[in-house]
Amino acid sequence: MRPVFIVGCQRSGSTLLGSMLGSHPEVVCIPEAQFIVDLMPSLEASQGIDPAEIVKRIKSHWRFRAWEFDLGEDLPGPGEAPETFRGAIEWLVRRYAQTYGRGDAKIWVDHEPFHVCHLWRLLQHFPDAKVAHIVRDGHAVAASIMALDWGPNEIHSAARYWKAMVGLGYAASSFLGRDQLYHLRYEDLLLNPEHTMRRLADFVGVEFHPDMIATTGLHLPRFSEYQHKLIGKPLNRNRIDRWQQTLSRRQIEIFEHLTNDLLQQLGYERLSSWSAPRLSRLERLGLIVRDFLKAGINRVRYWFRRRAYMGFL
């Protein structure tokens, strides 16, 4: 099986793209697999490793438990998986694929966007992987991410976060060629889904299938349903500009002041005037304090939400 890693800044559409690519009959899209990086060994990828031991560690990882996929006592037996980290991961992926009727899948997709921070390490273990880097208008990312109980909480930190994550995606071009790294825009996915998915299908190595226009190729765990409410529903191009009703005029000014060069390089429109006042020291201090306070509250909320959810497993 060939892996495809969908990466980018969180809230840029990686889950949506994964659910569309996973709708192809030859593809299986797994839930976000943060544990891949968490458990990735520091040894050389070619060195021998017991796949059963890796799967044991995965089974106890809370992010895997959140998949709601019960392996029971099942572990890789002798000869069932190569004695590598990749062998253990793909043994698990095959078991998952078989459960959802995709046992013959040629490609598996992980849509954990934060893996953009670990592409070099991932490619040591998955050298034939394809990487799809999805980019979304930073205004929309900021409006979406600030409303959640993780990540940046104020407009200045959201702006810097978006710049950093997008930059990492483009930096991957320094060690990945065009045959292995593909950049696409969230907006193109909504405005011209068939054309966009045809090009993506060609990139990952499958024939385009009409089902790829659907968003039904991912079984969302309950833990992440609240932040992916559009999965399984028809594409809605009205999502593109909804941030204009969410962000205040001053938030837009601050965001554009901090991200102007990157916004224009990527072809996104600037709405604020060039004469808009810059972020003052006092204003910056106020944002930092509010960001700090919200982060503390959100960490507590996230902890309770995780504990409450894990109690059901």
Phi, psi and omega in degrees: 000144178257131178276147171234123177256119175265119187229170179151192175284139177306149181070025178256000177106016181295321179291319177301313180296320178298320181292331178282314178295323179290350177283346178291136184296344180257012184232143171237130178255122179269159172299166180307131187243066179300334183293342179301311179286321181301324185255004182296124182289154180277348181288167180299144183300333183278348181288146181293145180209146181280110182298328179295323179293321178296316180295324175302315180293322177298316183299333180267355180281131186296331179292327174286320178302328178290347175293336186061041180239108188268114176273350184062229178263008185291131176219159177297126177273175179304126178081357182280339181212144175303149182277062178220165176298317178300319180302319179293316181296316184283335170299315179296316180299318179297319177298318179296315182298318180298323181297327183255024174072024179241036183298338180262012182300139178266340185226139172241144187240129170248126185250027176286106188295331184291349176295353173300337179278352188228024186297322181300313180294318180300320183289343174290327180265334181232068188295339180264008183295150170258145181238121176254115181259111182261134183239137178230151176312125183299330176303312182293321178298314181298314181299325182281316188285330181291340182276353185263172183264024173213162178084190181301147184243347179227164190296324182291320180286327176295321179296314181293323180295314179301315179301316182294315183292317178297319179299320179296322179298318179283332177295334179298341177296343181288339179229001176237133179276178182294338178282351183237343181232128183231126178260134175217161184252139177304319183296322178294326179298323181275324184279326182218067189297320183295313179299316182295318181285332174297317180292322179292320178301317178297321181294316184277346174098033174230159174286141177300139177233138182305332180297343182291350176277344178277164180243040189249011186267027180215130175266103185284130171293155181300328184299328184252003182300323187297333182255006178227053186289347182269350181293133182091355181251161179299150178298141183233104183291346177293346178293338188298314186253013183297336180299337180292338175267353184258315182277142175284165179301319181290323176298320178296318179299314181295315181300314183289329175296322184276342186235011191309311183300312182293319178304313183289324177299325182271356176085020178267144187284141173263130182259331186277160179285147177295341181269003179300140182299140178286169180290116181281165179298318180294318179295319179297318179298317179298319179294319180297317180295314179296321178299316180297314181294316179296322180298319179297315179297317182292326177297320178293315179300316181296319179298314180293321179296318179294315180298317180296318180292313183295340176293340179276349186261000000 
